[in-house]
Amino acid sequence: MRKMFGPINTLGIEIAGAAVRMVEVSRRNRRFEIVAATQQPFAPPAGDMTTEAYWQALEAAIEKCLAGVRKRVKRAVLTFPSRNLISRQVRMPHMPEAELRASLRWELEKYVPLSADDYVYDYLNQGVIEVEGDPMAQLLLVALPKEEVVRHFECLQGAGVTVTAVETASFALSRLLNAMRENDLRTYGCLDIGDDRSTLTVFREGRVQFIRYIQLGAARLEENLREIFPVEAATLRQMLAETAVTSQAAETERLGGLVAEDASASAGAVTMDEAPAGWMDGQNAEMQILLQSFLSELIVEVRRSLDFYNLQYRDNSFAHLVLCGGLSRLRGIETYFSQEFKLPVSVLDMQTSLVAQIKPDCLERMTPDMAVVTGLALRAPEEE
């Protein structure tokens, strides 16, 4: 009886570049509760999936994470980083779904190094468009190497967890944002600033419309900072957490959040040259300069991606940008991005915007870098 009418627990598992994250969601009908949230550092001696060192480090991080969730949870939804992930917008003649899936195998052959048989793939049908008078299905094709999927399945199975689905981060974020924004039908984007790379996803009418991977992430920023500040990684991250993106954000923090009503409505980011003497010590000033340099480079790539999206979809109605990932916690980052893009920018609020009960011991752990894994855990059984 419990299996039929009791709560269904789902474990979201995100294997990221520098951490393994897990969130457990208990679902009963349309109501759900976050009952566990945890993450563990993941820094293998060699980050390549072909090495045993990678898998040993991963298994150790998984075991530590599982200690923080309920032992009886067996159903899991997984995402993991892959340098061989394929994501492509394709157009094919309009045909029945069964024929479309079979035909996509031949389309996939264009993008893989060897054979499509070595990949698992799925697609999102984005609707039918007219191309020179003929109906064409517009599809978002996503594929992963089969060997990588199987190896991750085996790794988790050895820890007593059965993976029922693998998703890319963009689709997990789509599920989360639809729950938080009540199926916002406008065109908007989400920038997940990850460790090895960042992912820009554009949503339209509540669905994934466009995905672009940007090879800039927290690891690149930390590498640049270590050239100036030769300290341990944990110390460096703490220094970064204490640095505001702009001098204006630092002053806001210093004043306890009291800002003049018209302070940032029309002004640009305050540069170091504009900062009053004695505003910050030399270390913070240098950290801020490097941080702004990194964010400027990231913004250039995001702008290029949005230009390509507008060109491809003839859609200029982009309304809002949401930030998530570890670096989205930087003080003043939303104002900095908003001034650059001239549109509303917000950081994903995992603690108050999610329409769900959150156990008290999980609340502080629900930070913006837990967005993807929470979206995985929200996947309903009927989606499989």
C-alpha positions in Angstrom: 0.0 0.0 0.0 2.9 2.4 0.8 4.2 2.0 -2.7 0.9 3.0 -4.2 -0.2 5.8 -1.8 2.8 6.8 0.2 5.3 9.5 -0.7 7.8 9.0 -3.5 11.3 9.9 -2.7 13.7 11.0 -5.5 17.4 11.6 -5.1 19.0 14.2 -7.5 22.7 13.6 -8.0 24.9 16.2 -9.7 28.5 15.3 -10.4 30.1 18.6 -11.0 33.7 19.7 -11.7 34.6 20.4 -8.1 31.8 18.8 -6.0 29.2 16.0 -5.8 25.8 17.3 -4.8 22.7 15.5 -3.7 19.2 16.7 -2.9 16.4 14.4 -1.8 12.8 15.3 -2.5 9.8 13.6 -1.0 6.7 13.9 -3.2 3.1 13.2 -2.4 0.6 14.0 -5.2 1.6 17.6 -6.2 3.2 18.6 -3.0 6.9 18.0 -2.3 9.3 18.5 0.5 13.1 18.8 0.5 14.2 16.4 3.1 18.0 16.3 2.5 20.6 18.4 0.8 24.4 17.9 0.9 27.5 18.3 -1.2 31.1 17.1 -0.9 34.3 18.4 -2.6 35.3 16.3 -5.6 38.9 16.9 -6.7 40.4 13.7 -8.2 44.2 13.6 -8.8 43.4 13.4 -12.5 40.0 14.7 -13.8 39.9 12.4 -16.9 37.1 9.8 -16.7 39.5 7.3 -18.3 41.6 7.1 -15.2 41.0 4.9 -12.1 42.0 7.8 -9.9 38.9 9.7 -11.2 36.5 6.8 -10.3 38.1 6.2 -6.9 37.7 9.9 -6.0 34.2 9.9 -7.3 33.2 6.8 -5.3 34.6 8.3 -2.1 32.7 11.6 -2.6 29.4 9.7 -3.4 29.7 7.6 -0.2 30.2 10.7 1.9 27.2 12.4 0.3 25.0 9.3 0.7 25.7 9.4 4.4 23.7 12.6 4.5 20.6 11.3 2.8 18.1 8.6 3.7 19.4 5.1 3.1 16.2 3.8 1.7 16.2 6.1 -1.3 16.8 4.0 -4.4 15.4 6.1 -7.2 17.9 8.7 -8.5 18.2 11.2 -11.4 21.8 12.0 -12.5 23.7 14.6 -14.4 27.5 14.6 -14.9 30.0 16.6 -16.8 31.1 15.3 -20.2 33.5 16.9 -22.7 31.8 14.8 -25.3 28.2 16.0 -24.7 26.5 17.0 -28.0 23.7 19.6 -28.0 22.4 20.7 -31.4 19.4 22.4 -32.9 18.4 20.4 -36.0 15.5 20.6 -38.5 14.0 17.6 -40.1 10.9 16.9 -42.3 7.7 16.7 -40.4 6.9 13.0 -39.7 5.4 10.8 -37.0 7.4 10.6 -33.7 8.5 7.0 -34.1 10.0 7.7 -37.6 11.5 10.9 -36.3 13.4 9.2 -33.5 14.8 6.6 -36.0 15.8 9.3 -38.4 17.6 11.2 -35.7 20.1 8.4 -35.4 21.3 9.2 -38.9 21.4 13.0 -38.1 23.5 12.2 -35.0 26.1 10.5 -37.3 27.1 14.0 -38.5 28.3 15.1 -35.1 30.0 12.0 -33.5 33.6 10.9 -34.1 32.8 7.3 -34.7 29.3 5.8 -34.6 25.9 6.9 -33.3 25.7 3.4 -31.7 28.3 4.6 -29.2 25.9 7.3 -27.9 22.6 7.5 -26.0 20.4 10.4 -27.3 17.1 12.1 -26.8 15.5 15.2 -28.3 13.0 17.9 -27.5 10.4 18.7 -30.2 10.2 22.5 -30.3 7.4 22.6 -32.8 6.8 22.8 -36.6 8.1 25.7 -38.7 7.8 26.5 -42.4 11.0 26.4 -44.4 10.5 27.4 -48.0 6.9 26.4 -47.8 7.6 22.9 -46.4 6.7 21.9 -42.7 9.9 21.1 -40.8 10.2 19.8 -37.2 12.6 22.0 -35.1 14.4 19.8 -32.6 16.9 20.1 -29.8 19.1 17.0 -30.0 21.2 15.9 -26.9 23.6 13.0 -26.9 26.1 11.5 -24.4 28.7 8.7 -24.9 27.1 5.4 -23.9 30.3 4.3 -22.2 30.3 7.3 -19.8 26.7 6.8 -18.9 27.1 3.1 -18.2 30.2 3.7 -16.1 28.4 6.3 -13.9 25.4 3.9 -13.6 27.7 1.2 -12.4 29.5 3.5 -9.9 26.2 4.5 -8.3 24.8 1.0 -8.4 27.8 -0.1 -6.4 26.8 2.4 -3.7 23.3 1.0 -3.7 21.6 3.7 -5.8 19.6 2.9 -9.0 19.7 5.7 -11.6 16.4 5.9 -13.5 17.3 8.9 -15.7 20.2 11.0 -16.9 19.5 14.7 -17.7 21.6 17.6 -18.8 21.7 20.6 -16.5 19.5 22.8 -18.7 16.5 20.5 -18.5 16.9 20.2 -14.7 16.9 24.0 -14.5 13.8 24.2 -16.7 11.9 22.0 -14.2 13.1 24.0 -11.3 12.4 27.4 -12.8 8.9 26.4 -13.9 8.2 25.4 -10.3 9.6 28.7 -9.0 8.3 31.1 -11.7 4.9 29.4 -12.2 5.5 28.5 -15.8 6.7 31.9 -17.0 5.9 31.9 -20.7 8.2 34.8 -21.6 11.6 34.4 -23.2 14.3 34.6 -20.5 17.6 33.0 -19.8 19.5 31.2 -17.0 23.3 31.4 -16.7 24.7 28.6 -14.6 28.3 29.6 -13.7 29.8 26.3 -13.1 33.3 25.1 -12.2 34.8 24.1 -15.6 32.3 25.9 -17.8 29.2 28.0 -17.7 25.9 27.1 -19.4 23.5 29.6 -20.9 20.0 28.2 -21.4 17.2 30.2 -23.1 13.6 29.3 -22.1 10.6 30.2 -24.2 7.0 29.4 -23.2 8.3 27.4 -20.3 10.5 25.1 -22.4 14.2 24.8 -23.2 14.8 26.6 -26.5 18.5 27.1 -26.8 21.7 25.8 -25.0 25.1 27.2 -25.3 28.2 26.0 -23.3 30.8 28.7 -22.5 34.3 27.4 -21.6 34.6 29.8 -18.6 34.0 28.9 -15.0 35.1 29.2 -11.5 38.2 27.1 -12.1 39.5 29.6 -14.6 38.9 32.5 -12.2 40.6 30.6 -9.4 43.6 29.8 -11.6 44.0 33.5 -12.4 43.7 34.4 -8.8 46.3 31.9 -7.7 48.9 33.6 -9.8 48.6 36.6 -7.6 47.5 35.0 -4.3 49.4 31.7 -3.8 47.2 30.3 -1.0 45.2 27.1 -0.5 42.1 26.6 -2.5 39.8 26.9 0.5 41.5 30.2 1.6 41.2 31.5 -1.9 37.4 30.8 -2.1 36.9 32.5 1.2 38.8 35.6 0.0 36.6 35.5 -3.1 33.4 35.3 -1.1 34.4 38.4 0.9 35.1 40.4 -2.3 32.3 42.5 -3.8 32.1 42.7 -7.6 32.2 46.5 -7.6 33.2 49.1 -5.1 29.6 50.2 -5.0 28.5 46.8 -3.8 31.3 46.9 -1.2 30.0 50.2 0.1 26.4 48.9 0.2 27.6 46.0 2.3 29.6 48.3 4.6 26.5 50.5 5.2 24.4 47.4 6.0 22.4 47.5 2.8 21.4 51.2 3.0 21.6 52.6 -0.5 20.4 55.8 -1.9 17.1 55.3 -3.8 18.6 56.3 -7.1 22.1 54.9 -6.5 22.3 52.3 -9.3 19.4 53.1 -11.5 21.4 55.0 -14.1 25.0 54.7 -12.9 27.5 52.2 -14.3 29.7 49.9 -12.2 32.1 51.9 -10.1 35.7 51.3 -11.2 38.7 51.2 -9.0 39.8 54.6 -10.3 36.5 56.1 -9.2 36.7 54.6 -5.7 37.5 57.0 -2.9 41.0 56.8 -1.3 41.2 54.2 1.4 38.1 52.5 0.1 39.6 49.0 0.2 43.0 47.6 1.0 45.3 46.6 -1.8 44.4 42.9 -1.6 40.7 43.5 -2.1 41.3 46.0 -4.8 43.5 43.6 -6.8 41.0 40.8 -6.3 38.2 43.0 -7.5 40.1 44.0 -10.7 40.7 40.3 -11.5 37.1 39.4 -10.8 35.8 42.2 -13.0 38.2 41.1 -15.8 36.8 37.5 -15.6 33.2 38.6 -15.5 33.7 41.0 -18.5 35.1 38.1 -20.5 32.1 35.9 -19.5 29.7 38.7 -20.4 31.2 39.0 -23.9 30.6 35.3 -24.5 27.0 35.5 -23.1 26.3 38.4 -25.4 27.6 36.5 -28.4 25.4 33.6 -27.5 22.3 35.8 -27.2 23.1 37.4 -30.5 23.3 34.0 -32.1 20.0 33.0 -30.5 18.3 36.1 -31.8 19.7 35.5 -35.3 18.6 31.9 -35.3 15.1 32.3 -33.8 14.3 35.9 -34.8 13.3 36.5 -31.2 14.2 39.8 -29.6 11.8 39.5 -26.7 14.5 38.4 -24.1 13.0 39.7 -20.8 15.2 38.6 -17.9 18.4 36.8 -16.9 18.6 34.4 -13.9 22.0 33.6 -12.4 22.9 30.4 -10.5 26.0 28.4 -9.7 28.7 29.0 -7.2 29.9 32.4 -8.5 26.4 33.8 -8.6 26.8 34.3 -4.8 29.3 37.1 -5.4 28.1 40.3 -3.8 26.8 42.8 -6.4 26.9 40.4 -9.4 23.3 40.9 -10.4 23.7 44.6 -10.5 26.9 44.3 -12.5 25.2 42.0 -15.1 22.1 44.2 -15.2 24.1 47.3 -16.0 26.0 45.4 -18.8 22.9 43.9 -20.4 20.4 46.7 -19.7 17.8 44.2 -18.5 16.6 42.7 -15.2 19.0 40.2 -13.7 18.4 38.2 -10.5 20.2 35.5 -8.6 18.2 32.3 -8.0 16.8 32.3 -4.5 16.7 28.7 -3.5 15.4 29.4 0.1 12.3 31.5 -0.4 11.2 31.2 -4.1 10.8 27.4 -4.2 7.2 26.4 -3.6 8.2 23.5 -1.3 8.6 22.7 2.3 12.3 22.6 3.3 13.5 20.9 6.4 15.2 23.3 8.7 18.5 21.5 8.6 18.5 21.8 4.8 17.7 25.5 4.6 21.2 26.9 4.8 22.4 24.4 2.3 20.0 25.5 -0.4 22.3 27.9 -2.1 22.4 28.9 -5.8 24.9 26.2 -6.6 22.3 23.6 -5.6 19.9 24.7 -8.4 20.7 21.9 -10.9 20.6 19.1 -8.4 17.3 20.3 -7.0 15.8 20.3 -10.5 16.9 16.7 -10.9 15.3 15.7 -7.7 12.0 17.3 -8.8 11.7 15.0 -11.7 8.4 13.1 -11.4 8.1 9.4 -12.0 5.7 9.9 -14.9 8.4 11.8 -16.8 10.2 8.5 -17.3 
